[in-house]
Amino acid sequence: MEHTTVSRGTVVFRRNEDAVRITPCGRNAIRFEAFPGGEVFDENYTLTPQTAAAAIEETERDVTMTVGALRVRLEPSGKVTFYKDGKTILEEKPELAFRSGFRHYEKNGRGSFSARVTFQPNAGEHFYGLGHEEGGLFDLKGCSVDLRHVNAKCTVPVVYSSLGYAFLWNVPAVGTAELSANRTRFGVGAAKKIDYVVIAGTPKEAVETLADLTGHAPLMPHWATGFWQSRLRYETQEDLLSIARRYKEEGIPLSVIVCDYFHWTEQGDYRFDPAYWPDPRAMADELHRMGVKLAVSVWPTVNENSENYAYMRENGLLIGTDEGGGRVFDFYGPQAEIDVTNPKTRDFVFSKIKENYLDNGVDALWFDEAEPEIHPENFTNLNLFLGKGDEVGLLYPYYYVKMAYDGLTAIRDEVPVTLTRAAWLGSQKYGALVWSGDIPSTFESLASQVRTGLNMAMCGIPWWNTDIGGFWGGDTTGGEFRELIVRWFQFGVFSPVMRLHGARVRHGEKKRDVKEPTGDPNEIWSFGERAFPILKDLILLRERLRPYIEKQMRAASEKGWPVMRPMFFEYPEDETCYSLGEQYLFGDEILFAPIVSRGQTKKRVYLPEGGWILTKDGKPYPAGWHEITAELDEFIAFVRPGSPVLACFIKD
């Protein structure tokens, strides 16, 4: 075909100023790149392309490339169409008349382009993925989704289609994904190329290839699979220790306790305030004797009073701005943000974290504000080591957690687990435990978290969790919240990580003259006499399930399979499973249907092919729809007949 070069398994096509490169990228995977400036260059961002055999055929009418079950066809007009097993799955849609104008670019005056690619819609298609966001839906067909990170929204730009393929958008720029009735479109405001990968296969097959392309999560260590206790916030060392001691006295297994923000002297000092935390080493040692790990919150903000501010500013370790004097955050005064895309920043900041936290016995880090959260929220204003914020800013959480992983693996012979509020393609390989941000304490939020967690599961990020009970607005003295906390705890048992956290409504005056006071208590004995034994039993159930969870974590590491799985993950041929956003598979043997509405004690549950056993009474159920009762102290879970995990649900 004219204007086409085929060499070493790669197709390059040039038309006007547009250059296109098509390459095999992995099992059943083909990568498409379009360069609006006409210059072909190599830039993978966080992608690790894999070798794959490709069959290329060239005629006067077209060029085709076949990799396993996936084939792409390139026409002289520049149009590309992807086929799986001979059926069309993605077909470019022209923006101009006479079937021309494939892909659209506009120069922005600083060496990059606004760019978008548009595909024909497919009738009956369903989409899942794109990370998590508060209020999110399950099936994303019909949605327009911003590609950006903000609090309670994390973009991981992968969608899985019910037609049997995954689409990976490998452009870390702010943009929009439209999965609408009249088109499927991905577009950004500033990029030097369009770059995406199409992966053919069942959900399992696609997720396996996705893990190969973006990185496999390590094997989660045993300590992280138990119950995590946290609240906003423990004000003193003695406050935190007293909570851990009571869990010990109550006979309730506690894996991790978290020290939240403003335990520090100044933002950017990365150290405990000795007025309230006089001996962190002794605190950590006592926790370790109780079998409890200590996690500590770290923010990317640095204020002008920090002992590190001048050095970091003078050495270019902070995010720069076009406007605002280099200050991009305002919380108790103006703050700057560290530029973790700069390797020198990562080295310097981690050295402070090591000196003041890790050398004092801290076991794990909690990277809050990891988007980063900037005010005003304007990526165009940011200047990073890697480029303009609107062009490369979505890489920020990837390099943030990489800082922890590289630093920790250099000094400790164990897998790091870093709690983080945002992620990008590949964050999982650095031990990112992503949580869904500062979400409200409502039943509507709980329902949303179930759906959005299932979307995150299809993005290659297997370690995910929520603040049990929601983050803000929870009144622990109210009946609605006490019901909510039980239902959310049930969801927490069947989440990859079970972590209680939240800023509970404070009743009464604050106890101390601290900058950021605590809310009401947020421990399992804080929610009334009825809730306490229920929550204790749920923690004990989680403890019994840990061998099963660790088996699923092994599959997550080796195969990339999520622990929390949409029903269609195991049953891709069952059309009903593509509509089930409020029930899911926890691993390969447990089906869980959370109660997500106030006052609800019955729920219709769909059981796919094969028999199932209801865990609360051991009764068998056939495939199909069933109405199941679950009082407040009950939940709805099924296991496969003969599964040894059923024994975990039987109390001693």
GUDREN-76776 format. One record per residue (C-alpha): z, y, x; residue in three letters; residue number from 1. Coordinates in steps of 0.02 Angstrom, whole numbers. Layout:
# residues N
       pz       py       px   residu   num
        Z        Y        X      ALA   NUM
...
# end
This chain:
# residues 652
       pz       py       px   residu   num
        0        0        0      MET     1
      -44      174       64      GLU     2
       93      277      150      HIS     3
      196      119      177      THR     4
      260       41      338      THR     5
      335     -134      341      VAL     6
      430     -180      498      SER     7
      573     -299      539      ARG     8
      615     -334      359      GLY     9
      619     -150      311      THR    10
      502      -52      199      VAL    11
      475      135      231      VAL    12
      370      238      111      PHE    13
      323      421      128      ARG    14
      254      532       -9      ARG    15
      249      722        7      ASN    16
      417      769       85      GLU    17
      507      617       14      ASP    18
      541      468      126      ALA    19
      607      304       56      VAL    20
      683      158      150      ARG    21
      719      -11       70      ILE    22
      818     -143      165      THR    23
      901     -310      130      PRO    24
     1088     -279      129      CYS    25
     1178     -444       95      GLY    26
     1181     -592      -23      ARG    27
     1071     -545     -171      ASN    28
     1084     -363     -115      ALA    29
      953     -230      -78      ILE    30
      987      -54      -15      ARG    31
      883       96      -68      PHE    32
      886      261       28      GLU    33
      784      417       -8      ALA    34
      778      562      114      PHE    35
      724      727       33      PRO    36
      690      810      200      GLY    37
      572      671      251      GLY    38
      673      624      406      GLU    39
      741      446      402      VAL    40
      911      430      485      PHE    41
     1054      305      492      ASP    42
     1218      346      404      GLU    43
     1321      210      323      ASN    44
     1479      309      283      TYR    45
     1601      165      246      THR    46
     1469       34      205      LEU    47
     1445     -117      320      THR    48
     1269     -183      283      PRO    49
     1250     -371      303      GLN    50
     1101     -468      365      THR    51
      999     -562      235      ALA    52
      832     -650      230      ALA    53
      700     -551      136      ALA    54
      527     -596       75      ALA    55
      409     -445       75      ILE    56
      240     -442       -8      GLU    57
      120     -295        8      GLU    58
      -37     -260      -94      THR    59
     -137     -105     -135      GLU    60
      -39      -87     -297      ARG    61
      139     -111     -236      ASP    62
      263     -178     -111      VAL    63
      398     -299     -164      THR    64
      553     -362      -76      MET    65
      650     -515     -133      THR    66
      826     -556      -74      VAL    67
      895     -709     -162      GLY    68
      894     -679     -350      ALA    69
      854     -493     -331      LEU    70
      682     -416     -315      ARG    71
      629     -234     -299      VAL    72
      455     -166     -328      ARG    73
      393       -1     -254      LEU    74
      238       79     -329      GLU    75
      120      210     -254      PRO    76
      199      344     -367      SER    77
      365      313     -278      GLY    78
      441      226     -428      LYS    79
      557       79     -396      VAL    80
      605      -61     -515      THR    81
      734     -197     -486      PHE    82
      724     -372     -562      TYR    83
      850     -512     -572      LYS    84
      774     -685     -595      ASP    85
      614     -600     -654      GLY    86
      697     -487     -785      LYS    87
      702     -298     -767      THR    88
      878     -232     -736      ILE    89
      848      -58     -662      LEU    90
      689       43     -684      GLU    91
      671      221     -622      GLU    92
      636      348     -758      LYS    93
      521      496     -720      PRO    94
      581      673     -750      GLU    95
      405      744     -764      LEU    96
      255      703     -873      ALA    97
      123      573     -826      PHE    98
      254      455     -751      ARG    99
      286      559     -597      SER   100
      434      652     -523      GLY   101
      545      506     -474      PHE   102
      707      573     -401      ARG   103
      748      757     -402      HIS   104
      805      871     -259      TYR   105
      844     1054     -235      GLU   106
      886     1134      -68      LYS   107
     1054     1221      -67      ASN   108
     1029     1330       87      GLY   109
     1148     1240      205      ARG   110
     1053     1087      259      GLY   111
     1088      977      109      SER   112
     1016      952      -65      PHE   113
     1071      928     -241      SER   114
      999      758     -282      ALA   115
      991      636     -425      ARG   116
      910      473     -474      VAL   117
      875      421     -654      THR   118
      846      250     -731      PHE   119
      786      191     -900      GLN   120
      927      138    -1018      PRO   121
      940      -45    -1067      ASN   122
      982      -91    -1245      ALA   123
     1145     -186    -1262      GLY   124
     1200     -154    -1083      GLU   125
     1384     -130    -1042      HIS   126
     1457      -48     -884      PHE   127
     1626      -67     -797      TYR   128
     1698       14     -642      GLY   129
     1694      189     -564      LEU   130
     1880      183     -519      GLY   131
     2019      238     -635      HIS   132
     2057      391     -740      GLU   133
     2185      436     -872      GLU   134
     2117      415    -1047      GLY   135
     1977      305     -984      GLY   136
     1879      181    -1087      LEU   137
     1843       -2    -1049      PHE   138
     1656      -11    -1077      ASP   139
     1584      145     -995      LEU   140
     1415      136    -1082      LYS   141
     1389      303    -1167      GLY   142
     1504      395    -1044      CYS   143
     1475      537     -924      SER   144
     1597      520     -778      VAL   145
     1636      648     -643      ASP   146
     1623      579     -467      LEU   147
     1774      663     -388      ARG   148
     1957      633     -350      HIS   149
     2098      724     -439      VAL   150
     2274      675     -488      ASN   151
     2264      523     -605      ALA   152
     2077      504     -569      LYS   153
     2006      406     -425      CYS   154
     1819      380     -402      THR   155
     1760      218     -326      VAL   156
     1573      226     -366      PRO   157
     1533       47     -413      VAL   158
     1481      -10     -586      VAL   159
     1454     -188     -643      TYR   160
     1326     -217     -781      SER   161
     1331     -351     -914      SER   162
     1150     -385     -864      LEU   163
     1219     -469     -708      GLY   164
     1212     -342     -568      TYR   165
     1322     -215     -478      ALA   166
     1267      -41     -427      PHE   167
     1353       39     -277      LEU   168
     1326      227     -255      TRP   169
     1349      257      -68      ASN   170
     1359      448      -71      VAL   171
     1533      526      -43      PRO   172
     1486      691     -127      ALA   173
     1553      769     -286      VAL   174
     1438      728     -431      GLY   175
     1415      644     -598      THR   176
     1371      472     -664      ALA   177
     1287      466     -834      GLU   178
     1286      296     -920      LEU   179
     1214      365    -1080      SER   180
     1102      304    -1219      ALA   181
      948      395    -1155      ASN   182
      967      366     -968      ARG   183
     1072      300     -824      THR   184
     1088      435     -692      ARG   185
     1185      468     -532      PHE   186
     1181      642     -458      GLY   187
     1272      751     -332      VAL   188
     1274      934     -286      GLY   189
     1264      918      -97      ALA   190
     1194      770        1      ALA   191
     1068      734      137      LYS   192
     1005      576       52      LYS   193
     1013      464      -99      ILE   194
     1091      298      -51      ASP   195
     1133      151     -163      TYR   196
     1144      -39     -160      VAL   197
     1099     -158     -301      VAL   198
     1186     -327     -301      ILE   199
     1129     -467     -417      ALA   200
     1248     -600     -478      GLY   201
     1389     -652     -592      THR   202
     1546     -545     -582      PRO   203
     1620     -664     -453      LYS   204
     1462     -666     -349      GLU   205
     1439     -478     -355      ALA   206
     1620     -443     -309      VAL   207
     1609     -564     -162      GLU   208
     1457     -473      -94      THR   209
     1541     -306     -127      LEU   210
     1689     -361      -21      ALA   211
     1571     -411      119      ASP   212
     1488     -239      111      LEU   213
     1644     -131       99      THR   214
     1780     -239      177      GLY   215
     1901     -375      127      HIS   216
     2080     -332       85      ALA   217
     2206     -412      202      PRO   218
     2324     -544      134      LEU   219
     2463     -451       45      MET   220
     2631     -491      128      PRO   221
     2764     -581       29      HIS   222
     2882     -433       22      TRP   223
     2758     -327      -76      ALA   224
     2734     -451     -219      THR   225
     2908     -429     -292      GLY   226
     2990     -287     -389      PHE   227
     2982     -107     -324      TRP   228
     3114       20     -378      GLN   229
     3076      206     -375      SER   230
     3109      369     -465      ARG   231
     3081      554     -443      LEU   232
     3192      562     -349      ARG   233
     3342      501     -247      TYR   234
     3419      660     -180      GLU   235
     3527      584      -44      THR   236
     3544      434       67      GLN   237
     3699      378      -27      GLU   238
     3609      394     -195      ASP   239
     3473      277     -137      LEU   240
     3591      151      -58      LEU   241
     3701      146     -213      SER   242
     3552       91     -318      ILE   243
     3504      -48     -198      ALA   244
     3684     -107     -193      ARG   245
     3696     -118     -381      ARG   246
     3536     -221     -393      TYR   247
     3617     -338     -267      LYS   248
     3779     -345     -367      GLU   249
     3684     -379     -529      GLU   250
     3591     -524     -448      GLY   251
     3423     -440     -479      ILE   252
     3294     -469     -341      PRO   253
     3234     -305     -266      LEU   254
     3089     -307     -143      SER   255
     3062     -121     -108      VAL   256
     3151       41     -142      ILE   257
     3057      204     -125      VAL   258
     3115      371      -57      CYS   259
     3012      504     -145      ASP   260
     2959      679      -91      TYR   261
     3063      828      -33      PHE   262
     3178      719       68      HIS   263
     3106      817      214      TRP   264
     3156      978      302      THR   265
     2990     1068      280      GLU   266
     2825     1003      216      GLN   267
     2731      948      370      GLY   268
     2884      908      476      ASP   269
     2877      723      429      TYR   270
     3064      697      447      ARG   271
     3219      668      341      PHE   272
     3329      819      303      ASP   273
     3492      779      395      PRO   274
     3593      875      266      ALA   275
     3557      740      137      TYR   276
     3494      596      243      TRP   277
     3611      597      393      PRO   278
     3575      423      463      ASP   279
     3407      349      409      PRO   280
     3422      207      534      ARG   281
     3587      150      460      ALA   282
     3514      164      285      MET   283
     3365       57      331      ALA   284
     3475      -71      419      ASP   285
     3586      -91      265      GLU   286
     3434     -111      153      LEU   287
     3361     -242      268      HIS   288
     3523     -341      265      ARG   289
     3504     -345       76      MET   290
     3324     -405       93      GLY   291
     3251     -238       34      VAL   292
     3108     -143      115      LYS   293
     3108       48      125      LEU   294
     2953      149       79      ALA   295
     2945      336      107      VAL   296
     2835      470       29      SER   297
     2720      569      143      VAL   298
     2617      717       86      TRP   299
     2463      792      171      PRO   300
     2531      969      145      THR   301
     2596     1079      286      VAL   302
     2682     1245      253      ASN   303
     2691     1390      373      GLU   304
     2875     1359      410      ASN   305
     2842     1183      476      SER   306
     2874     1151      658      GLU   307
     2700     1075      667      ASN   308
     2601     1209      575      TYR   309
     2552     1322      721      ALA   310
     2498     1177      831      TYR   311
     2396     1097      694      MET   312
     2310     1259      646      ARG   313
     2271     1309      824      GLU   314
     2197     1138      862      ASN   315
     2088     1121      709      GLY   316
     2190      983      627      LEU   317
     2197     1065      456      LEU   318
     2065     1077      320      ILE   319
     1974     1241      335      GLY   320
     1918     1350      190      THR   321
     1781     1475      160      ASP   322
     1902     1579       57      GLU   323
     2091     1584       52      GLY   324
     2141     1598      235      GLY   325
     2149     1410      263      GLY   326
     2279     1381      127      ARG   327
     2224     1265      -10      VAL   328
     2385     1214     -100      PHE   329
     2528     1310     -176      ASP   330
     2693     1219     -206      PHE   331
     2849     1318     -159      TYR   332
     2735     1435      -65      GLY   333
     2562     1419       14      PRO   334
     2519     1257      100      GLN   335
     2378     1194      208      ALA   336
     2313     1015      204      GLU   337
     2291      900      352      ILE   338
     2111      850      390      ASP   339
     2124      661      404      VAL   340
     1936      646      430      THR   341
     1973      712      606      ASN   342
     2033      571      720      PRO   343
     2140      693      818      LYS   344
     2232      738      658      THR   345
     2263      556      620      ARG   346
     2332      526      794      ASP   347
     2447      677      790      PHE   348
     2514      653      614      VAL   349
     2545      468      639      PHE   350
     2641      505      799      SER   351
     2760      611      696      LYS   352
     2772      479      560      ILE   353
     2813      348      691      LYS   354
     2943      454      779      GLU   355
     3037      511      625      ASN   356
     3010      371      498      TYR   357
     2950      208      571      LEU   358
     3064      213      724      ASP   359
     3208      239      602      ASN   360
     3171       78      507      GLY   361
     3050      136      372      VAL   362
     2941      -11      321      ASP   363
     2799       64      219      ALA   364
     2720      231      178      LEU   365
     2677      312       13      TRP   366
     2531      433       28      PHE   367
     2548      550     -119      ASP   368
     2423      692     -152      GLU   369
     2292      582      -69      ALA   370
     2139      656     -156      GLU   371
     2189      780      -81      PRO   372
     2259      880     -226      GLU   373
     2199     1056     -194      ILE   374
     2226     1216     -293      HIS   375
     2110     1284     -348      PRO   376
     2021     1117     -363      GLU   377
     1860     1166     -275      ASN   378
     1784     1048     -147      PHE   379
     1645     1173     -109      THR   380
     1775     1285      -27      ASN   381
     1833     1152       96      LEU   382
     1776     1125      274      ASN   383
     1817      954      347      LEU   384
     1788      880      518      PHE   385
     1651      771      441      LEU   386
     1568      912      344      GLY   387
     1580     1016      186      LYS   388
     1703      957       56      GLY   389
     1577      944      -84      ASP   390
     1466      833       26      GLU   391
     1591      715      108      VAL   392
     1759      756       28      GLY   393
     1774      593      -69      LEU   394
     1799      505       97      LEU   395
     1969      588      117      TYR   396
     2080      449       46      PRO   397
     1985      319      147      TYR   398
     2029      404      311      TYR   399
     2205      444      252      TYR   400
     2250      261      229      VAL   401
     2152      215      386      LYS   402
     2275      325      481      MET   403
     2420      218      422      ALA   404
     2329       54      450      TYR   405
     2272       93      627      ASP   406
     2440      162      676      GLY   407
     2545       24      601      LEU   408
     2440     -121      663      THR   409
     2451      -48      839      ALA   410
     2641      -59      839      ILE   411
     2683     -200      717      ARG   412
     2624     -377      696      ASP   413
     2616     -372      506      GLU   414
     2499     -317      367      VAL   415
     2527     -135      317      PRO   416
     2540      -94      132      VAL   417
     2514       91       95      THR   418
     2541      157      -81      LEU   419
     2407      288     -110      THR   420
     2351      395     -256      ARG   421
     2164      386     -222      ALA   422
     2037      274     -138      ALA   423
     1856      259      -88      TRP   424
     1737      117      -50      LEU   425
     1823       12       84      GLY   426
     1999       79       66      SER   427
     2055      -98       25      GLN   428
     2024     -160      202      LYS   429
     2158      -41      264      TYR   430
     2295     -108      149      GLY   431
     2275       24       13      ALA   432
     2389       -8     -136      LEU   433
     2313      115     -260      VAL   434
     2413      182     -404      TRP   435
     2349      280     -551      SER   436
     2437      445     -525      GLY   437
     2547      557     -631      ASP   438
     2513      487     -803      ILE   439
     2610      527     -963      PRO   440
     2747      418    -1034      SER   441
     2661      372    -1197      THR   442
     2595      216    -1281      PHE   443
     2421      295    -1277      GLU   444
     2437      308    -1089      SER   445
     2492      127    -1075      LEU   446
     2338       69    -1172      ALA   447
     2228      177    -1061      SER   448
     2304      103     -903      GLN   449
     2261      -73     -956      VAL   450
     2079      -26     -983      ARG   451
     2062       80     -828      THR   452
     2147      -52     -720      GLY   453
     2012     -175     -773      LEU   454
     1879      -51     -720      ASN   455
     1961      -29     -551      MET   456
     1960     -218     -533      ALA   457
     1770     -216     -529      MET   458
     1764      -88     -386      CYS   459
     1823     -197     -242      GLY   460
     2003     -130     -243      ILE   461
     2114     -281     -284      PRO   462
     2284     -197     -251      TRP   463
     2317      -80     -398      TRP   464
     2467      -29     -504      ASN   465
     2541      104     -618      THR   466
     2706      195     -633      ASP   467
     2798       78     -752      ILE   468
     2848      187     -899      GLY   469
     2725      324     -852      GLY   470
     2766      470     -738      PHE   471
     2808      620     -847      TRP   472
     2882      655    -1017      GLY   473
     2993      502    -1032      GLY   474
     3161      532    -1117      ASP   475
     3270      383    -1075      THR   476
     3389      421    -1219      THR   477
     3252      406    -1351      GLY   478
     3206      251    -1448      GLY   479
     3020      272    -1422      GLU   480
     3034      277    -1233      PHE   481
     3155      130    -1231      ARG   482
     3027       29    -1326      GLU   483
     2888       92    -1212      LEU   484
     2980       46    -1052      ILE   485
     2998     -135    -1110      VAL   486
     2814     -151    -1156      ARG   487
     2762      -67     -993      TRP   488
     2876     -183     -895      PHE   489
     2788     -330     -974      GLN   490
     2623     -257     -915      PHE   491
     2702     -229     -744      GLY   492
     2745     -413     -725      VAL   493
     2560     -453     -743      PHE   494
     2499     -316     -627      SER   495
     2453     -343     -443      PRO   496
     2611     -246     -395      VAL   497
     2763     -218     -507      MET   498
     2833      -44     -473      ARG   499
     2950       62     -580      LEU   500
     2933      250     -557      HIS   501
     2940      412     -656      GLY   502
     3008      587     -677      ALA   503
     3126      561     -823      ARG   504
     3183      705     -932      VAL   505
     3345      774     -860      ARG   506
     3493      800     -975      HIS   507
     3626      914     -904      GLY   508
     3632     1026     -751      GLU   509
     3568      974     -582      LYS   510
     3702      905     -466      LYS   511
     3653      987     -302      ARG   512
     3569     1139     -232      ASP   513
     3409     1050     -187      VAL   514
     3232     1118     -197      LYS   515
     3167      975     -304      GLU   516
     3306      899     -412      PRO   517
     3303      726     -486      THR   518
     3277      683     -668      GLY   519
     3384      563     -767      ASP   520
     3414      389     -693      PRO   521
     3266      270     -693      ASN   522
     3342      101     -654      GLU   523
     3332      -47     -771      ILE   524
     3511      -20     -833      TRP   525
     3463      160     -880      SER   526
     3371      121    -1042      PHE   527
     3507       55    -1157      GLY   528
     3600     -107    -1185      GLU   529
     3458     -194    -1276      ARG   530
     3328     -159    -1142      ALA   531
     3431     -206     -990      PHE   532
     3436     -397    -1012      PRO   533
     3252     -398    -1063      ILE   534
     3201     -303     -907      LEU   535
     3311     -412     -797      LYS   536
     3229     -568     -866      ASP   537
     3057     -493     -833      LEU   538
     3101     -460     -651      ILE   539
     3164     -639     -635      LEU   540
     3000     -700     -711      LEU   541
     2904     -598     -583      ARG   542
     3008     -681     -449      GLU   543
     2962     -854     -512      ARG   544
     2778     -804     -520      LEU   545
     2770     -745     -340      ARG   546
     2697     -908     -269      PRO   547
     2560     -900     -402      TYR   548
     2530     -714     -366      ILE   549
     2518     -748     -181      GLU   550
     2387     -881     -215      LYS   551
     2286     -751     -311      GLN   552
     2311     -626     -170      MET   553
     2236     -754      -52      ARG   554
     2081     -762     -162      ALA   555
     2077     -572     -165      ALA   556
     2076     -568       25      SER   557
     1954     -709       54      GLU   558
     1835     -683      -92      LYS   559
     1866     -505     -150      GLY   560
     1913     -568     -323      TRP   561
     2035     -451     -412      PRO   562
     2205     -516     -467      VAL   563
     2192     -422     -632      MET   564
     2024     -479     -703      ARG   565
     1921     -429     -855      PRO   566
     1891     -577     -969      MET   567
     1706     -577     -928      PHE   568
     1747     -605     -744      PHE   569
     1780     -789     -781      GLU   570
     1672     -799     -938      TYR   571
     1513     -698     -904      PRO   572
     1412     -794    -1034      GLU   573
     1534     -754    -1175      ASP   574
     1473     -593    -1255      GLU   575
     1641     -562    -1340      THR   576
     1727     -547    -1172      CYS   577
     1633     -386    -1133      TYR   578
     1726     -297    -1273      SER   579
     1904     -351    -1230      LEU   580
     1988     -203    -1147      GLY   581
     2167     -243    -1201      GLU   582
     2183     -420    -1137      GLN   583
     2139     -493     -969      TYR   584
     2158     -634     -847      LEU   585
     2297     -623     -719      PHE   586
     2223     -732     -585      GLY   587
     2128     -886     -641      ASP   588
     2261     -973     -747      GLU   589
     2353     -840     -850      ILE   590
     2283     -742     -997      LEU   591
     2390     -590    -1040      PHE   592
     2375     -480    -1195      ALA   593
     2493     -330    -1179      PRO   594
     2570     -243    -1329      ILE   595
     2515      -61    -1312      VAL   596
     2563       21    -1478      SER   597
     2730       83    -1541      ARG   598
     2812      -34    -1666      GLY   599
     2681     -167    -1639      GLN   600
     2741     -348    -1648      THR   601
     2576     -436    -1685      LYS   602
     2411     -438    -1593      LYS   603
     2243     -522    -1616      ARG   604
     2198     -614    -1458      VAL   605
     2033     -694    -1412      TYR   606
     2039     -860    -1319      LEU   607
     1879     -913    -1231      PRO   608
     1817    -1091    -1215      GLU   609
     1941    -1227    -1171      GLY   610
     2117    -1253    -1235      GLY   611
     2261    -1133    -1202      TRP   612
     2450    -1147    -1206      ILE   613
     2558    -1003    -1272      LEU   614
     2694     -981    -1142      THR   615
     2835     -930    -1258      LYS   616
     2836    -1093    -1357      ASP   617
     2718    -1214    -1266      GLY   618
     2604    -1233    -1418      LYS   619
     2419    -1269    -1391      PRO   620
     2283    -1154    -1460      TYR   621
     2095    -1184    -1472      PRO   622
     1960    -1059    -1426      ALA   623
     1934     -914    -1547      GLY   624
     2033     -771    -1623      TRP   625
     2220     -789    -1658      HIS   626
     2355     -672    -1720      GLU   627
     2508     -691    -1609      ILE   628
     2682     -623    -1640      THR   629
     2781     -540    -1501      ALA   630
     2948     -458    -1539      GLU   631
     3013     -331    -1416      LEU   632
     3090     -464    -1304      ASP   633
     2929     -567    -1308      GLU   634
     2756     -547    -1235      PHE   635
     2590     -634    -1262      ILE   636
     2530     -743    -1120      ALA   637
     2432     -905    -1116      PHE   638
     2398    -1030     -977      VAL   639
     2273    -1167     -959      ARG   640
     2330    -1343    -1010      PRO   641
     2404    -1437     -864      GLY   642
     2431    -1280     -761      SER   643
     2589    -1291     -655      PRO   644
     2616    -1104     -680      VAL   645
     2680    -1142     -856      LEU   646
     2844    -1196     -777      ALA   647
     2874    -1016     -718      CYS   648
     2893     -960     -899      PHE   649
     3035    -1081     -934      ILE   650
     3204    -1003     -898      LYS   651
     3330    -1104     -799      ASP   652
# end
